[in-house]
């Protein structure tokens, strides 16, 4: 009985202290380990209540595939104290933010681009000197933070942002998105402790209660103009007003603040049904920029689909033994079974060395597929994972490709990804992008997703993950839907009597149905010579599109957004490299240089505007200024639990292991004293 009593004593005391420590954690936390907290405004008439953002006006014009957007935001200090304000807002991941102005009264100050740390230092100095200032920073490629300094009581500040983006259709559908709100972000304690206070600031922004209407006004005007007839135009999730000006032009208006808690998504289709290549040009003082779009036909018939070569590179190393390898063979059966009669395939199994079924691609007949499956199942397995060697061997025969080859080539890599030389694989795939598209399949319960997703990104393909045998069939269906219907293969772009410089992307993938291609780059000379795009069609004939730069219509010339869009694409690809673990110092320097040269908001550059006009602060608040965070609306359909700081089913945060051990030791000491 004494033993049982002691056990009950320990359980009771430990449980009490456990929950006491949890409550203590709640009371002492600075929200650094919690999700953004929920702030519900219950009163609108207190003197301390300040809602900095008063109004947002969006004006967007889309000409063909280029969107020009201005966002005008008016902030008002409705309290009786001088304040600083912070506002987190979303943007398109493809947006190239290239301008900002600040207006106070009749004074307009145009922002300058600065290296991020320098901008923060100058902004902090302006704060101390009681100057009005604004700072625009990128927290994520699609999340921005606006900081305002020294807004006097009763004062209004209007910030106007300018950005451009390219609109590339998917599945024949053009889509322009204006995000309206940043949803709550969960910040892990360990990770957050390594982040800057600035990152903590934006991730801990307060939100309104779910269903509560935004407190600021919102309006949007969109103009869509196309050189081709518009088949349809609609807004997917807002009931705005659509006005058709002509077959090539339509407008959309939105005037409801209540709709500012979900993205504005406007979609349209063109009435054209063929491959259409078009070029836009810009002539600058020091460089000439172009953007070429290759759009596949809206409908693809069987005789328009190029034959396909599939090169399977399958990991049979020791880490794959058991479930991963069994699932890989199951996946291979389904993948091979999905091939058409005019397709062909080869297989390389790799571990320390490679084994190959068919040095050259063999026709995908039923007999050859059955023979390949039996060969795979009998092949030895085990050993190290020499992925890079296997990729080099697989690329070797592809490098001997004939220029008149119409076959679409894809490499499918199947592995668990247990290697520590991902960077080598990424570089190799990038260097050989012109030879084939790359699709990566990760097999296993905990695959190296960094490798799988990185290989697909470098190869302009798609990653696929199979964690259990039952998922194989659905994954194969998704792969077939994604990779079928190539209508142009072996694509090249060259210039005649001119020179293409720094094209993005550097190599052109195959053109698939409903997956258009856009290429942007620089030209040595403006409106001189020709751009020649060529590729092989399904019937073996060569498709060629010649664009005489001298004959480009006036409305497709002098597009000022093109240099910015080129720089944004370059920054995006450099960011991909950076996220894949490639050398960061050189990449950071190049991104910084691009941001400063093109006045482009990036991870390492910010926009800063400082009004140098002397300002006199009221005596009663000259030494007291508080920072107000703009309360964001909760995204439509998201519950309050997303911003409560706690996961569903729990009401307080988990205590640390160290704290619990300390409590347990204290309990033991107490018990011994008893």
DOLUMDREN-736426 format. One line per field, with one value per residue (C-alpha): residue number from 1; residue in one letter; x, y, z. Coordinates in steps of 0.05 Angstrom, whole numbers. Layout:
DOLUMDREN-736426
resi	[NUM,...]
resn	[A,...]
xx	[X,...]
yy	[Y,...]
zz	[Z,...]
This chain:
DOLUMDREN-736426
resi	[1,2,3,4,5,6,7,8,9,10,11,12,13,14,15,16,17,18,19,20,21,22,23,24,25,26,27,28,29,30,31,32,33,34,35,36,37,38,39,40,41,42,43,44,45,46,47,48,49,50,51,52,53,54,55,56,57,58,59,60,61,62,63,64,65,66,67,68,69,70,71,72,73,74,75,76,77,78,79,80,81,82,83,84,85,86,87,88,89,90,91,92,93,94,95,96,97,98,99,100,101,102,103,104,105,106,107,108,109,110,111,112,113,114,115,116,117,118,119,120,121,122,123,124,125,126,127,128,129,130,131,132,133,134,135,136,137,138,139,140,141,142,143,144,145,146,147,148,149,150,151,152,153,154,155,156,157,158,159,160,161,162,163,164,165,166,167,168,169,170,171,172,173,174,175,176,177,178,179,180,181,182,183,184,185,186,187,188,189,190,191,192,193,194,195,196,197,198,199,200,201,202,203,204,205,206,207,208,209,210,211,212,213,214,215,216,217,218,219,220,221,222,223,224,225,226,227,228,229,230,231,232,233,234,235,236,237,238,239,240,241,242,243,244,245,246,247,248,249,250,251,252,253,254,255,256,257,258,259,260,261,262,263,264,265,266,267,268,269,270,271,272,273,274,275,276,277,278,279,280,281,282,283,284,285,286,287,288,289,290,291,292,293,294,295,296,297,298,299,300,301,302,303,304,305,306,307,308,309,310,311,312,313,314,315,316,317,318,319,320,321,322,323,324,325,326,327,328,329,330,331,332,333,334,335,336,337,338,339,340,341,342,343,344,345,346,347,348,349,350,351,352,353,354,355,356,357,358,359,360,361,362,363,364,365,366,367,368,369,370,371,372,373,374,375,376,377,378,379,380,381,382,383,384,385,386,387,388,389,390,391,392,393,394,395,396,397,398,399,400,401,402,403,404,405,406,407,408,409,410,411,412,413,414,415,416,417,418,419,420,421,422,423,424,425,426,427,428,429,430,431,432,433,434,435,436,437,438,439,440,441,442,443,444,445,446,447,448,449,450,451,452,453,454,455,456,457,458,459,460,461,462,463,464,465,466,467,468,469,470,471,472,473,474,475,476,477,478,479,480,481,482,483,484,485,486,487,488,489,490,491,492,493,494,495,496,497,498,499,500,501,502,503,504,505,506,507,508,509,510,511,512,513,514,515,516,517,518,519,520,521,522,523,524,525,526,527,528,529,530,531,532,533,534,535,536,537,538,539,540,541,542,543,544,545,546,547,548,549,550,551,552,553,554,555,556,557,558,559,560,561,562,563,564,565,566,567,568,569,570,571,572,573,574,575,576,577,578,579,580,581,582,583,584,585,586,587,588,589,590,591,592,593,594,595,596,597,598,599,600,601,602,603,604,605,606,607,608,609,610,611,612,613,614,615,616,617,618,619,620,621,622,623,624,625,626,627,628,629,630,631,632,633,634,635,636,637,638,639,640,641,642,643,644,645,646,647,648,649,650,651,652,653,654,655,656,657,658,659,660,661,662,663,664,665,666,667,668,669,670,671,672,673,674]
resn	[X,X,X,X,X,X,X,X,X,X,X,X,X,X,X,X,X,X,X,X,X,X,X,X,X,X,X,X,X,X,X,X,X,X,X,X,X,X,X,X,X,X,X,X,X,X,X,X,X,X,X,X,X,X,X,X,X,X,X,X,X,X,X,X,X,X,X,X,X,X,X,X,X,X,X,X,X,X,X,X,X,X,X,X,X,X,X,X,X,X,X,X,X,X,X,X,X,X,X,X,X,X,X,X,X,X,X,X,X,X,X,X,X,X,X,X,X,X,X,X,X,X,X,X,X,X,X,X,X,X,X,X,X,X,X,X,X,X,X,X,X,X,X,X,X,X,X,X,X,X,X,X,X,X,X,X,X,X,X,X,X,X,X,X,X,X,X,X,X,X,X,X,X,X,X,X,X,X,X,X,X,X,X,X,X,X,X,X,X,X,X,X,X,X,X,X,X,X,X,X,X,X,X,X,X,X,X,X,X,X,X,X,X,X,X,X,X,X,X,X,X,X,X,X,X,X,X,X,X,X,X,X,X,X,X,X,X,X,X,X,X,X,X,X,X,X,X,X,X,X,X,X,X,X,X,X,X,X,X,X,X,X,X,X,X,X,X,X,X,X,X,X,X,X,X,X,X,X,X,X,X,X,X,X,X,X,X,X,X,X,X,X,X,X,X,X,X,X,X,X,X,X,X,X,X,X,X,X,X,X,X,X,X,X,X,X,X,X,X,X,X,X,X,X,X,X,X,X,X,X,X,X,X,X,X,X,X,X,X,X,X,X,X,X,X,X,X,X,X,X,X,X,X,X,X,X,X,X,X,X,X,X,X,X,X,X,X,X,X,X,X,X,X,X,X,X,X,X,X,X,X,X,X,X,X,X,X,X,X,X,X,X,X,X,X,X,X,X,X,X,X,X,X,X,X,X,X,X,X,X,X,X,X,X,X,X,X,X,X,X,X,X,X,X,X,X,X,X,X,X,X,X,X,X,X,X,X,X,X,X,X,X,X,X,X,X,X,X,X,X,X,X,X,X,X,X,X,X,X,X,X,X,X,X,X,X,X,X,X,X,X,X,X,X,X,X,X,X,X,X,X,X,X,X,X,X,X,X,X,X,X,X,X,X,X,X,X,X,X,X,X,X,X,X,X,X,X,X,X,X,X,X,X,X,X,X,X,X,X,X,X,X,X,X,X,X,X,X,X,X,X,X,X,X,X,X,X,X,X,X,X,X,X,X,X,X,X,X,X,X,X,X,X,X,X,X,X,X,X,X,X,X,X,X,X,X,X,X,X,X,X,X,X,X,X,X,X,X,X,X,X,X,X,X,X,X,X,X,X,X,X,X,X,X,X,X,X,X,X,X,X,X,X,X,X,X,X,X,X,X,X,X,X,X,X,X,X,X,X,X,X,X,X,X,X,X,X,X,X,X,X,X,X,X,X,X,X,X,X,X,X,X,X,X,X,X,X,X,X,X,X,X,X,X,X,X,X,X,X,X,X,X,X,X,X,X,X,X,X,X,X,X,X,X]
xx	[0,57,85,18,10,78,61,-5,32,82,29,-14,43,75,9,-5,64,60,-1,24,87,44,5,70,94,31,40,114,116,132,95,161,141,68,28,3,-44,-117,-135,-210,-229,-287,-288,-280,-285,-227,-173,-119,-152,-114,-126,-70,-93,-154,-161,-132,-142,-117,-111,-88,-79,-64,-37,-32,10,39,4,18,-8,-9,-32,-48,-54,-75,-56,-89,-71,-139,-112,-82,-9,47,55,97,58,71,29,39,7,11,32,38,99,114,107,166,158,196,170,142,122,101,53,41,-5,18,90,109,173,196,228,299,324,375,412,365,408,427,353,336,392,369,297,317,356,296,253,300,303,227,222,165,191,167,204,181,213,203,193,176,171,96,95,115,118,107,135,117,152,126,54,26,-44,-96,-45,-54,2,-10,38,35,68,82,94,91,83,76,12,28,-34,-43,-90,-110,-132,-102,-105,-90,-89,-90,-79,-114,-92,-34,-60,-33,36,58,128,166,204,271,270,243,299,347,308,313,266,239,217,184,149,114,98,65,17,-53,-116,-189,-237,-262,-320,-306,-305,-241,-238,-207,-239,-219,-231,-203,-205,-177,-171,-156,-134,-112,-89,-132,-206,-226,-270,-292,-273,-298,-279,-280,-296,-322,-386,-357,-379,-354,-359,-342,-312,-299,-280,-209,-221,-260,-259,-274,-291,-296,-320,-333,-289,-323,-290,-219,-210,-199,-158,-185,-178,-196,-191,-201,-192,-172,-209,-147,-134,-63,9,19,87,90,147,149,208,238,294,333,392,440,404,349,299,250,196,174,113,102,30,8,-59,-119,-139,-89,-109,-72,-32,-5,28,101,128,163,227,228,294,283,340,322,358,370,421,421,375,322,317,249,188,221,248,184,144,193,181,106,113,155,103,50,94,115,42,22,66,38,58,99,137,204,242,307,322,384,388,441,476,552,550,496,461,424,366,372,429,385,311,270,198,145,114,79,135,191,156,147,220,243,201,231,301,289,263,324,375,421,411,447,508,521,479,520,466,510,548,482,457,520,513,440,455,512,469,421,478,482,412,398,373,316,294,220,216,202,252,241,284,249,292,266,302,296,348,394,455,493,517,452,487,526,461,428,485,487,413,416,474,436,367,368,372,309,257,269,216,236,199,214,200,197,167,216,249,299,248,302,334,269,239,306,318,249,258,325,297,233,193,152,166,125,126,103,104,64,46,-27,-6,30,-30,-54,17,24,-41,-17,49,15,-31,28,78,35,16,83,69,139,205,279,263,317,315,369,380,399,439,433,453,412,442,423,359,314,308,374,348,279,239,190,125,67,-7,-35,36,61,131,156,227,255,325,368,387,452,415,345,299,355,354,307,288,280,244,245,224,203,130,97,99,174,169,206,164,196,172,211,201,229,246,238,166,144,81,89,42,89,150,177,146,180,164,207,275,243,209,274,309,252,258,333,324,273,319,377,331,316,390,398,341,374,436,482,536,500,552,557,482,467,514,482,412,433,465,402,358,400,409,335,305,274,249,285,305,366,339,285,250,260,225,243,208,264,214,224,167,146,118,69,102,59,82,150,184,129,112,80,82,15,8,-47,-99,-108,-174,-176,-176,-244,-258,-203,-224,-198,-156,-107,-85,-96,-26,-50,-61,-130,-146,-98,-105,-34,35,80,131,204,237,288,234,198,263,276,206,215,280,247,191,241,276,210,192,259,251,184]
yy	[0,47,35,49,112,136,124,162,218,225,223,275,324,315,327,389,418,397,440,496,499,501,560,594,584,619,678,689,674,731,696,675,602,612,622,693,711,727,799,814,888,895,971,1024,1087,1082,1135,1082,1046,1058,1024,1049,1022,1062,1046,1003,1020,971,990,935,934,871,878,810,772,831,858,928,939,998,989,1053,1045,1102,1098,1143,1156,1163,1164,1220,1196,1194,1123,1076,1025,956,922,854,842,789,791,747,701,726,800,845,903,961,1026,1060,1131,1162,1221,1263,1321,1349,1325,1264,1226,1172,1113,1091,1020,1001,940,912,923,994,1009,985,1028,1090,1077,1070,1135,1171,1145,1175,1241,1246,1242,1210,1148,1084,1018,962,893,824,772,716,718,729,764,837,883,958,997,1070,1117,1179,1185,1246,1245,1259,1250,1209,1175,1146,1093,1073,1009,991,920,880,806,759,719,649,606,535,486,541,586,654,673,737,734,792,763,804,776,737,678,662,631,579,595,537,557,527,556,623,632,633,683,758,799,826,757,747,813,795,723,745,794,797,775,791,739,690,720,791,841,879,948,982,998,960,972,941,961,912,923,863,876,822,823,760,752,736,675,688,725,714,724,658,680,751,781,842,880,856,903,880,937,895,825,839,882,875,906,881,923,905,952,908,911,848,809,829,765,720,726,760,709,732,681,685,644,661,636,614,540,533,542,616,648,721,767,832,880,937,982,1011,1058,1002,937,908,858,809,761,704,661,593,571,500,488,487,418,364,305,239,252,317,281,267,196,192,162,145,132,100,107,62,59,-14,4,-26,28,9,-64,-86,-41,15,-33,-75,-11,13,-51,-43,29,8,-43,11,63,15,-7,65,73,75,28,83,100,70,60,40,21,32,0,32,21,20,4,8,-47,-29,-60,-37,11,45,56,-5,-3,-7,-71,-119,-170,-120,-94,-164,-180,-117,-132,-203,-174,-123,-175,-220,-165,-163,-107,-76,-31,43,97,125,169,220,165,134,201,212,143,156,224,197,167,227,275,242,264,281,351,322,275,287,243,276,251,245,216,185,177,130,132,143,198,177,214,275,303,334,394,352,320,389,417,357,361,437,428,376,407,413,337,316,333,302,272,248,194,188,119,104,125,183,201,256,307,359,316,293,363,394,346,359,435,433,388,429,367,347,311,250,217,146,130,64,13,35,103,78,75,146,173,140,170,239,228,205,266,312,283,262,302,332,373,401,369,383,458,510,586,624,692,709,773,785,752,726,741,713,677,653,594,578,514,501,441,403,438,398,408,458,475,537,563,634,655,723,749,804,819,849,895,924,907,876,806,750,703,632,580,509,441,373,355,287,271,282,350,410,466,534,602,661,729,787,838,894,876,872,916,982,960,902,947,990,949,980,922,872,888,883,817,789,809,779,713,713,727,671,620,643,635,564,550,579,536,475,487,514,565,624,680,687,679,731,780,770,777,840,869,854,887,950,955,945,978,911,888,824,784,829,896,942,1006,1065,1134,1189,1256,1305,1361,1381,1357,1382,1330,1347,1355,1303,1248,1270,1214,1162,1129,1061,1013,989,926,928,876,829,796,721,686,662,591,593,585,622,562,578,640,618,591,522,460,430,389,425,489,505,498,438,451,439,373,410,444,378,345,402,395,321,330,382,332,278,326,344,271,253,311,281]
zz	[0,16,-54,-86,-44,-66,-138,-131,-96,-152,-205,-170,-155,-223,-259,-219,-230,-303,-315,-270,-313,-376,-349,-329,-400,-425,-378,-392,-467,-514,-570,-601,-600,-615,-678,-690,-633,-643,-630,-630,-629,-581,-579,-633,-591,-541,-547,-554,-612,-676,-743,-788,-856,-880,-953,-1009,-1083,-1136,-1209,-1256,-1331,-1369,-1440,-1471,-1421,-1381,-1319,-1294,-1224,-1176,-1104,-1066,-991,-945,-871,-820,-748,-715,-644,-603,-602,-653,-676,-718,-758,-788,-840,-870,-938,-993,-1066,-1126,-1126,-1197,-1180,-1195,-1146,-1177,-1149,-1087,-1069,-1002,-999,-936,-948,-1015,-1007,-1049,-1036,-1085,-1051,-1067,-1070,-1017,-992,-939,-878,-900,-911,-841,-810,-848,-828,-755,-759,-789,-732,-680,-718,-718,-794,-831,-866,-899,-909,-955,-944,-974,-920,-969,-1046,-1035,-967,-956,-896,-896,-837,-825,-777,-741,-763,-726,-694,-748,-804,-868,-906,-976,-1002,-1075,-1098,-1170,-1196,-1259,-1274,-1333,-1342,-1369,-1382,-1355,-1387,-1436,-1380,-1364,-1291,-1254,-1178,-1130,-1060,-1007,-940,-908,-867,-798,-796,-745,-719,-689,-626,-645,-715,-693,-643,-701,-742,-740,-698,-763,-784,-716,-726,-790,-770,-705,-738,-705,-741,-734,-711,-764,-802,-778,-837,-852,-822,-883,-950,-1012,-1087,-1150,-1223,-1275,-1350,-1395,-1467,-1517,-1589,-1598,-1585,-1514,-1510,-1437,-1374,-1303,-1230,-1193,-1122,-1123,-1151,-1185,-1247,-1315,-1375,-1445,-1485,-1548,-1568,-1546,-1484,-1419,-1349,-1279,-1218,-1145,-1091,-1030,-968,-943,-1000,-979,-939,-1000,-1063,-1125,-1182,-1252,-1309,-1384,-1447,-1517,-1578,-1615,-1625,-1652,-1632,-1627,-1617,-1601,-1581,-1540,-1543,-1503,-1525,-1466,-1461,-1446,-1462,-1505,-1475,-1506,-1481,-1526,-1510,-1542,-1533,-1551,-1587,-1541,-1568,-1585,-1629,-1628,-1692,-1662,-1602,-1610,-1596,-1529,-1502,-1428,-1393,-1325,-1274,-1215,-1148,-1124,-1069,-1000,-970,-1021,-1000,-976,-982,-1024,-1077,-1079,-1088,-1142,-1182,-1174,-1197,-1257,-1279,-1279,-1313,-1368,-1376,-1389,-1450,-1520,-1577,-1612,-1548,-1528,-1463,-1431,-1358,-1316,-1247,-1203,-1137,-1136,-1210,-1264,-1301,-1365,-1402,-1475,-1487,-1539,-1525,-1544,-1570,-1515,-1541,-1493,-1504,-1489,-1427,-1399,-1414,-1379,-1317,-1311,-1320,-1264,-1215,-1227,-1223,-1162,-1112,-1053,-1046,-1046,-1079,-1137,-1166,-1202,-1238,-1260,-1285,-1326,-1358,-1374,-1405,-1449,-1505,-1503,-1520,-1589,-1606,-1679,-1692,-1733,-1678,-1663,-1601,-1534,-1483,-1409,-1353,-1294,-1232,-1177,-1111,-1036,-1044,-987,-1011,-985,-1052,-1077,-1106,-1156,-1180,-1187,-1227,-1273,-1288,-1300,-1349,-1389,-1388,-1464,-1471,-1434,-1381,-1313,-1267,-1197,-1158,-1084,-1056,-982,-916,-906,-972,-983,-1008,-1016,-1070,-1103,-1108,-1127,-1185,-1212,-1206,-1242,-1296,-1306,-1289,-1229,-1164,-1144,-1075,-1059,-985,-988,-1042,-1046,-1072,-1134,-1180,-1165,-1173,-1241,-1264,-1243,-1279,-1343,-1343,-1333,-1382,-1441,-1503,-1525,-1588,-1600,-1580,-1589,-1585,-1598,-1600,-1637,-1668,-1739,-1749,-1674,-1609,-1550,-1482,-1414,-1434,-1377,-1377,-1410,-1441,-1470,-1448,-1493,-1508,-1479,-1490,-1440,-1415,-1451,-1450,-1439,-1452,-1433,-1447,-1477,-1548,-1573,-1622,-1621,-1680,-1720,-1750,-1732,-1675,-1699,-1656,-1682,-1659,-1684,-1693,-1686,-1760,-1762,-1796,-1768,-1739,-1747,-1726,-1753,-1721,-1760,-1707,-1757,-1767,-1694,-1688,-1652,-1596,-1580,-1574,-1519,-1463,-1402,-1356,-1395,-1363,-1294,-1312,-1338,-1274,-1232,-1269,-1260,-1185,-1180,-1212,-1169,-1109,-1132,-1134,-1064,-1036,-1066,-1024,-1077,-1058,-1026,-1024,-1099,-1108,-1054,-1088,-1156,-1128,-1092,-1155,-1195,-1143,-1141,-1216,-1234,-1172,-1155,-1087,-1068,-1007,-1001,-1024,-996,-1015,-969,-970,-920,-917,-898,-880,-806,-761,-693,-646,-590,-523,-489,-535,-561,-523,-529,-595,-599,-658,-683,-723,-774,-755,-814,-834,-823,-892,-913,-890,-836,-764,-703,-682,-738,-701,-629,-619,-602,-644,-648,-587,-539,-501,-477,-505,-491,-435,-451,-432,-390,-349,-336,-314,-266,-238,-229,-191,-147,-132,-113,-65,-33,-25,8,57,75]
